[in-house]
C-alpha cells in the first residue's frame, strides 16, 4: 500500500520480508530473519508507513516505540525500559521493534569523547548487538530525520545491516496518494 518508493520496497522485500516468510530457505545459507535497519529522510516521506507495511507483509508483531516511552528523569530507568521492550519483542517472534524519532533517544553528545557515551547509548548498542540475548526473529527499525545527529557508536560495524534513505515519493506516487485520500 506504499505508493512509489519501489527501490526501497524491493530491498525490504528481499532482505526483510522473505527471510521471515521462508526461514528454511535462508537457514540453508546461514541467514536469519531480523537485524537492525535505519530509515532516514525528510519528514513526511513514509518511514513509519514503510515500517508498518513491513510488519504486515512479514506477518510479524509490530511494536512502536516513541521517545516518551523510554526517556525518564531517574537514572537507569530509561535503560531498564529499553531492555523490557527488547525482551517483549524477543518473547514473541517474529516481531518488529520500531523506534520513531530515533535521534531524540540516540543523539550525539557534542564535546564528549566517544568513550564517554551515555548509558542509554551503551544500552542501545548492547541490545542491537544481541550480546546478552539472542535477537533472532527480532527486526529493529529506527527512523530519523537527522542521521547526522546520531551518536557515532551506533554506526560501528554490524549494528545496522542497512541504512535506507527514504526520499519524497515521486510526482506520480504523490498524485496516487492524493487521489486515494480524496476517494476515502
C-alpha positions in Angstrom: 0.0 0.0 0.0 3.0 2.3 0.0 2.9 4.5 -3.1 6.2 4.9 -5.0 9.5 4.1 -3.4 9.8 0.9 -5.5 13.5 0.5 -4.9 13.1 0.7 -1.1 10.1 -1.7 -1.2 12.2 -4.2 -3.3 15.1 -4.0 -0.9 12.8 -4.5 2.1 11.0 -7.4 0.5 14.3 -9.1 -0.4 16.2 -8.5 2.8 13.5 -8.5 5.4 10.2 -10.0 4.4 11.4 -13.1 2.6 13.6 -14.2 5.5 10.6 -14.1 7.8 8.3 -15.9 5.3 10.8 -18.5 4.1 13.1 -19.2 7.1 14.2 -22.6 6.0 15.5 -21.3 2.7 17.5 -18.6 4.4 18.8 -21.1 7.1 20.3 -23.1 4.3 22.5 -20.0 3.5 23.2 -19.3 7.2 21.0 -16.2 7.0 18.5 -15.3 9.7 15.4 -13.1 10.0 15.9 -10.0 12.0 18.6 -7.4 12.3 18.8 -3.6 12.5 17.8 -1.1 9.9 17.9 2.7 9.9 15.4 4.5 7.8 16.3 8.2 7.3 15.0 11.1 5.2 12.9 14.2 5.3 9.8 14.3 7.5 6.5 13.0 5.9 8.1 10.7 3.3 6.7 7.4 4.7 9.3 6.0 7.1 6.7 4.9 9.6 4.3 3.7 6.9 7.2 1.6 5.4 7.9 0.1 8.9 4.2 -0.8 9.4 3.9 -2.3 5.9 7.0 -4.4 6.5 5.4 -5.8 9.6 2.2 -6.5 7.8 3.9 -8.3 4.9 6.1 -10.3 7.3 3.2 -11.4 9.5 5.3 -10.0 12.3 4.2 -8.4 15.6 4.7 -4.7 15.4 5.8 -2.7 18.5 6.1 1.1 18.1 8.3 2.9 20.5 8.3 6.7 20.8 10.9 8.6 22.8 8.5 9.3 25.6 8.1 5.5 26.1 11.7 5.3 27.2 13.0 8.6 28.5 12.8 9.0 32.2 14.3 11.6 34.6 15.6 9.0 37.0 19.0 7.4 36.4 18.9 3.9 35.0 15.1 3.8 34.3 15.5 4.5 30.5 17.9 1.6 30.2 15.5 -0.7 32.1 12.6 0.3 29.9 14.7 -0.3 26.8 15.6 -3.8 28.0 11.9 -4.6 28.8 10.9 -3.5 25.2 13.6 -5.8 23.6 12.6 -8.6 26.0 8.9 -8.2 24.9 9.9 -8.3 21.2 12.1 -11.4 21.8 9.3 -13.2 23.7 7.0 -13.4 20.7 8.9 -13.6 17.4 8.8 -12.7 14.6 8.5 -9.2 15.8 9.4 -5.7 14.6 10.5 -3.2 17.1 10.1 0.3 15.5 11.8 3.3 17.1 10.3 6.5 15.7 12.3 9.8 16.1 15.3 7.7 17.0 17.6 10.8 17.0 15.8 12.0 20.2 16.9 8.9 22.0 20.4 8.4 20.5 21.7 11.9 19.8 25.4 12.6 19.7 26.5 14.5 22.8 28.7 17.4 21.4 32.0 17.8 23.1 32.1 14.4 24.8 34.8 11.9 23.8 33.4 8.7 22.1 34.2 6.5 25.1 32.0 8.8 27.3 28.8 7.6 25.7 25.8 8.0 27.9 24.3 4.9 29.5 21.3 4.8 27.1 23.6 4.7 24.1 25.6 1.9 25.6 22.3 0.0 26.4 21.1 0.5 22.8 24.4 -0.8 21.4 24.3 -3.9 23.6 20.6 -4.6 22.7 21.3 -4.1 19.0 24.4 -6.3 19.1 22.4 -9.0 20.8 25.4 -9.8 23.0 23.4 -10.5 26.1 20.3 -12.1 24.5 19.6 -13.8 21.2 17.8 -11.3 18.9 16.9 -14.0 16.3 13.5 -13.2 14.8 13.5 -9.6 16.0 13.9 -6.8 13.5 14.7 -3.4 14.8 13.8 -0.5 12.6 14.8 3.0 13.6 13.5 6.1 11.8 15.1 9.6 11.9 15.0 12.8 10.0 18.6 13.7 11.2 21.0 10.7 10.9 24.0 13.1 11.3 22.8 13.8 14.9 23.0 10.1 16.0 25.8 9.0 18.3 28.7 7.6 16.3 28.9 4.5 18.5 25.7 3.2 16.8 27.4 3.2 13.4 30.1 0.7 14.3 30.3 -2.4 12.1 27.4 -4.8 12.5 25.0 -2.6 14.4 22.9 -1.6 11.3 22.6 -4.1 8.5 21.0 -1.5 6.2 20.8 2.3 6.1 18.0 3.2 3.7 17.3 6.8 2.5 13.5 7.4 2.2 13.1 10.3 -0.3 9.8 12.1 -1.0 7.7 10.0 -3.3 7.9 10.8 -7.0 5.2 13.0 -8.6 3.1 10.1 -9.9 3.1 8.4 -6.5 2.1 11.7 -4.8 -0.8 12.0 -7.2 -1.9 8.5 -6.3 -1.7 9.3 -2.6 -3.8 12.4 -3.1 -6.4 10.6 -5.3 -6.7 7.8 -2.7 -7.1 10.3 0.1 -9.8 12.2 -1.8 -11.7 8.9 -2.6 -11.7 7.9 1.1 
